[in-house]
Amino acid sequence: MEPLQRRMIIMLCGVFLLLGLIFAFNQFKTFMIKHFISAAGLPPAAVSTMAITSEPWQLKLSSVGNVRAFRGVDLSTEIGGLVQTVPVKSGIDVKEGDLLIKLNDASDVAQLNSLKALAELAKVLNERDKQQLAIQAISKNVYDTSKADAKSKQAQVEAQIALVAKKNLKAPFSGRVGIVAINPGQYVNPGDKLLTLQTLDPIFVDFNLPQSNAEQIQVGQEIVVTTDAFKGTSFTGKITAVSPKVDSNTRNIQIEAQVANPDKKILPGMFANVNINIGEEVKLLTLPQTAITYNPYGSTIFIAKPTGKKDKQGKPALEAQQVFVTTGQTRGDQVSILKGVDEGATVVTSGQLKLKNGTPLIINNKVQPTNLPDPKPQE
């Protein structure tokens, strides 16, 4: 073998040996890194915790309703005419029968007086014919004709009285008048909307509940109503009617409730939050809503479970354990837990998004999430 070939072979063997050593070193390094990480375990996570306890809880049904006037109507006249006077002002309360708008009825009253005179004359003639019939001075046919004429004239008077009454728009019931935009001298047509009249005390609230709650609803049941317009103020009422059918599209039942409104704060058209207490007060396990993780496959919480070891400070070491729970109703910041966890268990209330089973925990309860059944807005 030539010296040059020998040197080339030796050089290639050296290169391959060097590459093999480099590859072996990288494999060894990767193995040692994995071994170190597995021996070190999961990094600890700082969380806040609390012991789950049971609290008194009033079960209730909730819905959003629509406020409707006890009586409400947009008033108009049956006949047209020129507005003569408008005795009412916008926003005042009126009694049943109060005059709201008067149309010009001078010609109609004059016609009424004429008809009254004719009716009175027909009545006198009929009384005279009655006396003459008694002495057989006239025939029965003449008397019957005058009697019918007297009744006809009286009917014409009554028809004219009704026509004059239509020129006076009166309140059909007691209530509050809306915005009055009609002025004297204005001509109105039959059917024109002139003003609105609403009875505000009491007032109706219409709302819907799912068909699954049909057994829990009955007439006379008490409800509590709140509105965003009057925060912190609640109004009580009673259910007055339950629809005899279920809506085939939504599978909901329509319910009507009557609410006392002495201050006339609640107005028709408002939406209202409706709560109905069901049964007696019970005790349920409660947690802040921030402690629950909602997933398509169920609701979960993390429990701080003792590992049986000690941490660096000599305290019992804790690790996260994920648990499925069944949640119930909510109120304020709280949610009720029906099953899945026992009373007294230490539950993670914040920081659970970075947890998984076996994650070591560092407890820091300096800041806790709100857990109020009836939170108030901050000023």
Secondary structure by P-SEA (a helix, b strand, c coil): ccaaaaaaaaaaaaaaaaaaaaaaaaaaaaaaaaaaaaaacbbbbbbbbbbbbbcbbbbbbbbbbbbbbcccccccccbbbbbccccccccccccccccccccccaaaaaaaaaaaaaaaaaaaaaaaaaaaaaaccccaaaaaaaaaaaaaaaaaaaaaaaaaaaacccccccccccccccccccccccccccbbbbbccbbbbbbcccccccccccccbbbbbbbcccccbbbbbbbccccccccccccbbbbbbbbbcccccccccbbbbbbbbcccbbbbbbcccccccccccbbbbbbbcccccccccccbbbbbbbbbbbbccccccbbbbccccccccccccccccccccccbbbbbccccccccccccccc
